[in-house]
Amino acid sequence: MWLVPGSIMRRITLVSLLLVAAARACAADAVSLRPAPTSWAEPDPAEPVALRGPFSVERDGFYVGAMLGGVSGTDHEADFNTSGVALPSGNSSTIKGLSLAGNGGYLWLSNQIAYGLEIEAEAPEVRGSLAGNVGRTDHSEPFQSSLRGRLGYLFGNVLVYGTAGGSYLYGQWSDKSFSGFNSYRRSQFGWTVGGGLEWGYSRHWSARLEYRYTSYGEATLNPGAAFPGAVEKHDVSESALRAGLIYRFTAF
């Protein structure tokens, strides 16, 4: 039977303890050096909850989208003679229809404040008619657009915002009476204001619901043979409620 001297046994014990301590230290380092999760689906627990999801302070960028909804408004017509005296034939007609719009813009995010610019082009199917004692005036809108600013506040993944800016209408009118027919196309410039909600539900996509009121200003028409000696002034205003989808180019 072999006997191990006490000095050697003490050395073996000391080396064993050192090896166990080193193994524990390496295991601790391996845990601390494990890479943090980088995917949107696995958020870092240390990240503030308000900054997770499709909106965050690092997710400024361009976006495009499409909107569809209903439009309802009024075409206020005032009639005058060539000397500027008001005629009793003036009236108002209801205009309504559907609107399909494409939009695009840029959104900046600072903490929970969002601001940006947006341009929109619409191809509406909006019509109205004003019938009088001696004829009628029909109204349609081949094209609309707007350039607006946006300002909002983030509640988690929901952006609540207001919007305001300039509006443009390419409108069409036609006058019909027993004495003749005339049609016109006019460009009108006005203003628009509204607000909405935008919910970021995935890494690139968000859904939007928006209401806007728009005034296109006044268009002056000379009916000619349809209503000889008369001048028409049309003041068009509309309300629109639309929903749509937005695609953001920046990765969330």
ROKOL-777929 format. One line per 5 residues: number of its first residue (from 0); their letters; for each residue y, z, x of C-alpha. Coordinates in Angstrom, 2 decimals, padded with zeros to 5 digits. Example, Ala and Ser with C-alpha at 12.3 -4.5 7.8 and 13.67 -1.06 7.14 Angstrom:
<pts>
0) AS) -004.50/007.80/012.30 ~ -001.06/007.14/013.67
</pts>
This chain:
<pts>
0) MWLVP) 000.00/000.00/000.00 ~ 003.33/-001.07/001.31 ~ 006.17/001.43/001.34 ~ 009.73/000.15/001.17 ~ 012.19/002.20/003.22
5) GSIMR) 014.92/003.89/001.18 ~ 017.75/001.98/002.92 ~ 016.22/-001.40/002.01 ~ 015.66/-000.30/-001.59 ~ 019.29/000.73/-001.90
10) RITLV) 020.40/-002.68/-000.60 ~ 018.15/-004.53/-003.07 ~ 019.53/-002.45/-005.93 ~ 023.13/-003.14/-004.86 ~ 022.53/-006.89/-004.59
15) SLLLV) 020.89/-006.92/-008.05 ~ 023.88/-005.17/-009.60 ~ 026.25/-007.64/-007.95 ~ 024.26/-010.61/-009.27 ~ 024.29/-009.21/-012.82
20) AAARA) 028.07/-008.65/-012.64 ~ 028.64/-012.20/-011.34 ~ 026.52/-013.69/-014.13 ~ 028.51/-011.81/-016.75 ~ 031.82/-012.99/-015.22
25) CAADA) 030.67/-016.64/-015.22 ~ 029.64/-016.40/-018.87 ~ 033.05/-014.96/-019.79 ~ 034.84/-017.78/-017.91 ~ 032.75/-020.40/-019.70
30) VSLRP) 033.82/-019.03/-023.08 ~ 037.53/-018.88/-022.14 ~ 037.49/-022.45/-020.76 ~ 035.90/-023.99/-023.85 ~ 038.26/-026.81/-025.04
35) APTSW) 040.24/-026.11/-028.18 ~ 039.40/-028.22/-031.25 ~ 041.54/-031.36/-031.36 ~ 040.56/-033.04/-034.62 ~ 042.60/-032.64/-037.80
40) AEPDP) 039.46/-031.41/-039.58 ~ 039.08/-028.47/-037.14 ~ 042.55/-026.91/-036.77 ~ 043.27/-024.44/-034.03 ~ 043.30/-020.95/-035.64
45) AEPVA) 046.35/-020.10/-033.51 ~ 048.37/-022.94/-035.10 ~ 050.72/-021.83/-037.93 ~ 049.27/-022.71/-041.31 ~ 052.53/-024.44/-042.37
50) LRGPF) 052.16/-027.00/-039.56 ~ 048.59/-028.13/-040.31 ~ 047.68/-031.27/-042.21 ~ 049.48/-034.62/-042.54 ~ 052.99/-033.19/-042.07
55) SVERD) 054.08/-031.32/-038.94 ~ 056.94/-031.14/-036.45 ~ 055.09/-033.59/-034.18 ~ 054.42/-036.25/-036.81 ~ 057.65/-038.20/-037.08
60) GFYVG) 057.16/-041.90/-037.60 ~ 057.21/-045.09/-039.64 ~ 055.50/-045.57/-042.98 ~ 054.99/-048.21/-045.67 ~ 053.97/-047.88/-049.29
65) AMLGG) 053.74/-049.29/-052.80 ~ 055.02/-047.85/-056.08 ~ 054.28/-048.69/-059.72 ~ 055.88/-047.24/-062.84 ~ 058.04/-047.62/-065.91
70) VSGTD) 061.74/-048.43/-066.24 ~ 064.02/-047.71/-069.18 ~ 067.76/-048.25/-069.36 ~ 070.79/-049.68/-071.10 ~ 072.88/-052.83/-070.76
75) HEADF) 076.35/-051.89/-072.04 ~ 078.18/-055.08/-073.08 ~ 081.92/-055.15/-073.68 ~ 083.52/-058.37/-074.98 ~ 087.11/-059.53/-074.43
80) NTSGV) 089.12/-062.64/-075.12 ~ 090.68/-064.59/-072.28 ~ 093.85/-062.46/-072.55 ~ 091.86/-059.25/-071.92 ~ 091.97/-057.94/-075.51
85) ALPSG) 088.75/-056.19/-076.56 ~ 086.64/-057.89/-079.22 ~ 084.50/-056.05/-081.81 ~ 081.33/-057.91/-080.83 ~ 080.53/-055.63/-077.85
90) NSSTI) 077.39/-053.51/-078.08 ~ 074.55/-052.00/-076.04 ~ 070.97/-053.15/-075.66 ~ 067.91/-051.25/-074.47 ~ 066.12/-052.64/-071.42
95) KGLSL) 062.64/-051.55/-070.40 ~ 059.54/-052.66/-068.60 ~ 057.40/-052.16/-065.51 ~ 058.35/-052.19/-061.85 ~ 056.21/-052.89/-058.78
100) AGNGG) 057.94/-051.94/-055.53 ~ 057.19/-052.01/-051.83 ~ 058.93/-049.61/-049.49 ~ 059.12/-048.62/-045.86 ~ 061.03/-046.19/-043.72
105) YLWLS) 061.10/-043.57/-041.02 ~ 060.72/-039.82/-041.48 ~ 061.85/-037.15/-039.05 ~ 060.40/-033.63/-039.27 ~ 061.99/-030.49/-037.85
110) NQIAY) 059.97/-027.39/-038.63 ~ 059.79/-027.59/-042.43 ~ 062.88/-029.79/-042.92 ~ 062.26/-033.53/-043.44 ~ 064.89/-036.28/-043.38
115) GLEIE) 064.84/-040.04/-043.08 ~ 065.82/-043.50/-044.27 ~ 063.96/-045.74/-046.71 ~ 064.37/-049.34/-047.89 ~ 062.72/-050.60/-051.05
120) AEAPE) 062.30/-053.99/-052.73 ~ 061.23/-054.34/-056.37 ~ 059.85/-057.15/-058.50 ~ 060.46/-055.69/-061.95 ~ 059.40/-057.02/-065.32
125) VRGSL) 062.38/-055.53/-067.15 ~ 063.97/-057.20/-070.18 ~ 066.35/-056.55/-073.06 ~ 068.18/-058.39/-075.85 ~ 071.45/-057.85/-077.69
130) AGNVG) 071.66/-059.56/-081.08 ~ 075.03/-060.06/-082.75 ~ 076.35/-061.68/-085.89 ~ 076.62/-065.16/-084.39 ~ 074.13/-065.14/-081.51
135) RTDHS) 072.30/-063.10/-078.92 ~ 072.34/-062.20/-075.23 ~ 069.08/-061.81/-073.29 ~ 068.81/-059.81/-070.07 ~ 066.17/-059.89/-067.31
140) EPFQS) 065.89/-058.64/-063.73 ~ 064.14/-060.88/-061.19 ~ 064.84/-058.61/-058.20 ~ 066.10/-055.14/-057.28 ~ 066.39/-053.23/-054.02
145) SLRGR) 067.82/-050.04/-052.55 ~ 068.65/-048.43/-049.21 ~ 068.52/-044.65/-049.37 ~ 068.52/-041.46/-047.37 ~ 065.90/-038.77/-047.95
150) LGYLF) 066.10/-035.01/-047.41 ~ 063.34/-032.58/-048.22 ~ 061.45/-029.37/-047.49 ~ 057.76/-028.90/-046.66 ~ 055.51/-026.50/-048.54
155) GNVLV) 052.26/-026.84/-046.61 ~ 051.20/-030.46/-047.16 ~ 053.62/-031.06/-050.04 ~ 057.06/-032.53/-049.38 ~ 059.72/-031.87/-052.06
160) YGTAG) 062.66/-034.22/-051.51 ~ 065.85/-035.68/-052.88 ~ 067.07/-039.23/-052.28 ~ 070.35/-041.11/-052.73 ~ 071.92/-044.36/-051.58
165) GSYLY) 073.01/-047.86/-052.51 ~ 071.36/-050.19/-055.01 ~ 071.29/-053.96/-055.53 ~ 070.39/-055.97/-058.65 ~ 069.91/-059.71/-058.97
170) GQWSD) 070.26/-059.97/-062.75 ~ 069.95/-062.82/-065.21 ~ 071.60/-063.25/-068.62 ~ 071.51/-065.99/-071.22 ~ 073.77/-066.44/-074.27
175) KSFSG) 072.55/-068.30/-077.35 ~ 074.53/-069.17/-080.48 ~ 074.91/-071.96/-083.03 ~ 077.57/-073.54/-080.83 ~ 075.66/-073.63/-077.55
180) FNSYR) 073.69/-072.03/-074.75 ~ 074.61/-070.70/-071.32 ~ 072.76/-068.76/-068.59 ~ 073.98/-066.80/-065.57 ~ 072.67/-065.10/-062.44
185) RSQFG) 074.71/-062.37/-060.83 ~ 074.41/-059.96/-057.91 ~ 075.46/-056.40/-058.66 ~ 075.85/-053.48/-056.26 ~ 075.73/-049.84/-057.33
190) WTVGG) 074.18/-046.49/-056.47 ~ 070.96/-044.57/-057.06 ~ 069.93/-040.89/-056.94 ~ 066.69/-039.05/-057.61 ~ 063.90/-036.93/-056.19
195) GLEWG) 060.17/-036.53/-055.97 ~ 057.03/-034.97/-054.55 ~ 054.84/-036.34/-051.76 ~ 051.40/-034.85/-051.07 ~ 049.73/-035.57/-047.75
200) YSRHW) 046.02/-035.59/-048.58 ~ 044.49/-037.20/-045.47 ~ 045.22/-038.10/-041.88 ~ 047.32/-041.18/-042.71 ~ 047.76/-041.23/-046.50
205) SARLE) 050.00/-039.44/-048.95 ~ 050.59/-039.79/-052.70 ~ 054.09/-039.85/-054.18 ~ 055.64/-039.24/-057.58 ~ 059.36/-040.10/-057.86
210) YRYTS) 062.14/-040.26/-060.46 ~ 065.40/-042.17/-059.89 ~ 068.52/-042.93/-061.88 ~ 070.33/-046.14/-060.88 ~ 073.67/-047.65/-061.85
215) YGEAT) 074.24/-051.29/-060.89 ~ 077.92/-051.54/-061.72 ~ 079.59/-054.23/-063.80 ~ 078.95/-057.98/-064.04 ~ 081.53/-060.30/-065.63
220) LNPGA) 080.23/-063.39/-067.47 ~ 082.00/-066.35/-069.09 ~ 079.78/-067.55/-071.95 ~ 081.51/-070.93/-072.19 ~ 080.08/-073.04/-075.01
225) AFPGA) 077.87/-070.21/-076.31 ~ 080.84/-068.00/-077.25 ~ 084.04/-070.00/-076.64 ~ 087.09/-067.99/-075.65 ~ 085.11/-064.80/-074.84
230) VEKHD) 084.44/-062.86/-071.65 ~ 081.46/-060.48/-071.35 ~ 081.24/-057.46/-069.07 ~ 077.79/-055.94/-068.57 ~ 077.27/-052.45/-067.14
235) VSESA) 073.57/-051.84/-066.37 ~ 071.99/-048.42/-065.76 ~ 068.32/-047.45/-065.58 ~ 065.88/-044.55/-065.17 ~ 062.57/-045.13/-063.40
240) LRAGL) 059.48/-042.92/-063.04 ~ 056.91/-044.26/-060.60 ~ 053.86/-043.18/-058.61 ~ 052.50/-044.68/-055.43 ~ 050.68/-044.42/-052.11
245) IYRFT) 052.22/-044.11/-048.64 ~ 050.53/-045.03/-045.36 ~ 051.85/-043.42/-042.15 ~ 051.32/-045.18/-038.83 ~ 051.46/-041.99/-036.79
250) AF) 048.11/-040.23/-036.41 ~ 048.06/-036.81/-038.04
</pts>
